[in-house]
Amino acid sequence: MRAALLLLPLLLAACGEEPKFDDRYEKATSEIDTRAKAMDADIAAADKAARDAGEAEPKPLPAEAPPATAPKSSGE
């Protein structure tokens, strides 16, 4: 019985209210925005370094190849 009385405050402390969805959403949104801005800054710095090093613009992608077609089945 004494053990139950000693554990009661611990159980009540562990049952704290969880943050609401809107609060979690706002926190996640701000973290994503912060990461995106950092990534944009890294990309801009890398592009500037490439231009300063004399590298030309990136080469365009090659033309799209026609789709491969398998030979028709003989039906066997």
ZIDA-V332513 format. One record per residue. N is the residue number from 1. RES is the residue in one letter. SS is DSSP state (hx for helix, st for strand, lp for the rest). PHI is phi in whole degrees, 0 to 359 (NA if undefined). Layout:
{{N/RES/SS/PHI} {N/RES/SS/PHI}}
This chain:
{{1/M/lp/NA} {2/R/hx/294} {3/A/hx/297} {4/A/hx/296} {5/L/hx/292} {6/L/hx/284} {7/L/hx/279} {8/L/hx/303} {9/P/hx/297} {10/L/hx/293} {11/L/hx/295} {12/L/hx/294} {13/A/hx/290} {14/A/hx/285} {15/C/lp/267} {16/G/lp/293} {17/E/lp/288} {18/E/lp/279} {19/P/lp/295} {20/K/lp/286} {21/F/hx/302} {22/D/hx/299} {23/D/hx/293} {24/R/hx/296} {25/Y/hx/297} {26/E/hx/299} {27/K/hx/296} {28/A/hx/295} {29/T/hx/298} {30/S/hx/292} {31/E/hx/295} {32/I/hx/295} {33/D/hx/299} {34/T/hx/297} {35/R/hx/296} {36/A/hx/297} {37/K/hx/296} {38/A/hx/294} {39/M/hx/294} {40/D/hx/299} {41/A/hx/294} {42/D/hx/297} {43/I/hx/294} {44/A/hx/297} {45/A/hx/295} {46/A/hx/293} {47/D/hx/296} {48/K/hx/295} {49/A/hx/296} {50/A/hx/293} {51/R/hx/294} {52/D/hx/294} {53/A/lp/279} {54/G/lp/90} {55/E/lp/286} {56/A/lp/281} {57/E/lp/300} {58/P/lp/298} {59/K/lp/289} {60/P/lp/291} {61/L/lp/292} {62/P/lp/294} {63/A/lp/298} {64/E/lp/291} {65/A/lp/284} {66/P/lp/295} {67/P/lp/294} {68/A/lp/285} {69/T/lp/240} {70/A/lp/278} {71/P/lp/296} {72/K/lp/292} {73/S/lp/283} {74/S/lp/278} {75/G/lp/88} {76/E/lp/277}}
